[in-house]
Amino acid sequence: MFRIILWLALIPSFLLIWLIYRMDKIEKEPIGLMIKLFIAGALTTIAASILESIGLYAIGFVLPEVDWLYNLIFYFIVVGGSEELVKYFALKKLTWNQEAFNFRFDGIVYAVAVSLGFAAAENFSYMLGMGVGVIGIRAITAVPMHCITGIFMGHYYGEARRLEDIGDLRARQELAPARRHRAAPAARIL
């Protein structure tokens, strides 16, 4: 039964990683690095749980547990913030100085691997606690959500790496037209 739960927890994450990995048309990322990122993402669930417990404890001093604001702060700030922070730490530690990190899309591939490692470990934990019945809903909600947040994080992470690589002056030159482009629609409204 343990193996079945493990595979059911892993399959949704593996499928989404495979889809994102296939989209990398320029240069595939090293499999060894992808495995490390996935495992690191899974391990970050421990740090996230600790941060969430601290946040839960802190909020409990200020608000009653039944208050809607308590839940809003806990789920949107504490849980979301903790999970994304620990995933980002793992991502940055394992990839920023990697020789293979040489294209913007690499940031997406790496961040998705970390995020889906996290999602797989979280799935496994939920299935151990609540049974295999939760896998269906988590496979179409929580796992894709972690993938999507990984895509967003990876996009900006890859862009930050690209801008660092091209240097400060060139980065400002490239960003100036983008700023003006965003300002144009605002000027038309006025």
C-alpha positions in Angstrom: 0.0 0.0 0.0 2.9 2.4 0.8 4.2 2.0 -2.8 0.8 2.7 -4.2 0.5 5.9 -2.2 4.0 7.0 -3.1 3.3 6.5 -6.8 -0.1 8.2 -6.7 1.6 11.2 -5.0 4.4 11.4 -7.6 2.6 10.8 -10.9 0.9 14.2 -11.2 4.2 16.0 -10.5 6.2 13.8 -12.8 3.7 14.4 -15.6 3.8 18.2 -15.3 7.6 18.2 -15.0 7.9 16.1 -18.1 5.6 18.5 -20.0 7.6 21.6 -19.0 10.9 19.8 -19.6 9.8 19.0 -23.2 9.0 22.7 -23.8 12.7 23.5 -23.4 13.6 23.4 -27.1 17.1 25.0 -27.0 19.1 22.9 -24.5 17.8 20.3 -22.2 18.7 20.6 -18.5 20.9 17.9 -16.9 18.8 15.1 -15.5 21.0 14.9 -12.4 20.3 18.5 -11.6 16.5 18.0 -12.2 16.5 15.1 -9.7 18.4 17.2 -7.1 15.9 20.1 -7.6 12.9 17.8 -7.2 14.3 16.2 -4.1 15.2 19.6 -2.7 11.7 20.8 -3.4 10.3 17.8 -1.5 12.6 18.5 1.5 11.5 22.1 1.6 8.2 21.0 2.9 9.9 20.5 6.3 11.1 24.1 6.5 7.7 25.3 5.2 5.9 23.4 8.0 8.2 24.9 10.6 7.6 28.4 9.3 3.8 27.8 9.0 3.7 26.6 12.6 5.6 29.7 13.8 3.2 31.9 11.8 0.1 30.0 13.1 1.4 30.5 16.7 2.1 34.2 16.1 -1.3 34.9 14.5 -3.0 33.1 17.4 -1.8 35.8 19.8 -3.6 38.5 17.9 -6.7 36.9 16.4 -9.1 34.2 17.5 -8.9 31.0 15.4 -12.5 31.3 14.2 -12.0 34.8 12.8 -12.1 35.1 9.0 -9.1 37.5 9.1 -7.2 34.8 10.9 -7.7 32.4 8.0 -7.0 35.0 5.4 -3.7 35.9 7.0 -2.8 32.3 7.6 -3.5 30.9 4.2 -2.5 33.9 2.0 0.4 35.3 3.9 1.8 32.6 6.2 1.3 29.5 4.1 1.8 31.0 0.7 4.7 33.1 1.8 6.4 30.3 3.7 6.1 27.8 0.8 7.3 30.1 -1.9 10.1 31.4 0.2 11.6 28.0 1.0 11.2 26.9 -2.7 13.0 30.0 -3.8 15.9 29.4 -1.3 16.3 25.9 -2.7 16.1 27.1 -6.3 18.7 29.9 -5.8 21.1 27.7 -3.8 21.1 24.9 -6.3 20.9 26.7 -9.7 22.2 30.4 -9.7 25.8 29.4 -10.3 25.1 26.4 -12.5 26.9 26.4 -15.8 23.7 24.9 -17.3 21.7 28.0 -16.3 22.3 29.8 -19.5 18.8 30.6 -20.9 15.8 32.4 -19.5 13.6 29.3 -19.9 16.0 27.3 -17.7 14.7 29.4 -14.7 11.2 28.1 -15.4 12.3 24.5 -15.8 14.3 24.7 -12.5 11.5 26.4 -10.5 8.9 24.0 -11.7 11.1 21.0 -10.7 11.5 22.5 -7.1 7.8 23.4 -6.9 6.6 20.0 -8.1 9.0 18.2 -5.7 7.3 20.2 -3.0 3.8 19.3 -4.4 4.7 15.6 -4.5 5.9 15.5 -0.9 2.8 17.5 0.2 0.6 15.0 -1.7 2.3 12.1 0.0 1.7 13.7 3.4 -1.9 14.4 2.7 -2.5 10.9 1.4 -0.9 9.4 4.5 -3.1 11.5 6.7 -6.4 11.5 4.8 -6.2 8.5 2.5 -5.8 8.0 -1.3 -9.2 9.7 -1.8 -7.6 13.1 -1.8 -5.3 12.5 -4.7 -8.0 13.2 -7.3 -8.7 16.7 -6.1 -5.1 17.5 -5.4 -4.0 16.3 -8.8 -6.3 18.9 -10.5 -5.9 21.7 -7.9 -2.8 21.8 -5.7 -0.3 20.2 -8.0 -1.1 22.4 -11.0 -1.2 25.4 -8.7 2.4 24.6 -7.5 3.4 24.2 -11.2 1.9 27.6 -12.1 3.6 29.4 -9.2 6.8 27.6 -10.3 6.3 29.0 -13.8 5.9 32.5 -12.6 8.8 32.3 -10.2 11.0 30.7 -12.8 10.1 33.4 -15.4 11.3 36.2 -13.2 14.2 34.1 -11.9 15.4 33.4 -15.4 14.9 37.1 -16.3 17.0 38.2 -13.3 19.7 35.8 -14.3 19.7 37.1 -17.9 19.8 40.7 -16.8 22.7 40.0 -14.4 24.6 38.2 -17.3 24.2 41.2 -19.7 25.3 43.8 -17.2 23.6 46.7 -15.5 23.9 49.3 -18.3 22.6 46.9 -21.0 19.8 45.8 -18.6 18.7 49.3 -18.1 18.8 49.9 -21.9 16.6 46.9 -22.5 14.1 47.8 -19.7 13.7 51.4 -20.7 11.6 50.6 -23.8 9.5 48.2 -21.7 8.8 50.9 -19.2 7.8 53.3 -21.9 5.6 50.7 -23.5 3.7 50.2 -20.2 3.4 54.0 -19.8 1.8 54.4 -23.3 -1.6 52.9 -22.5 -1.8 54.9 -19.3 -1.1 58.1 -21.2 -3.9 57.3 -23.7 -6.3 56.9 -20.8 -5.4 60.3 -19.5 
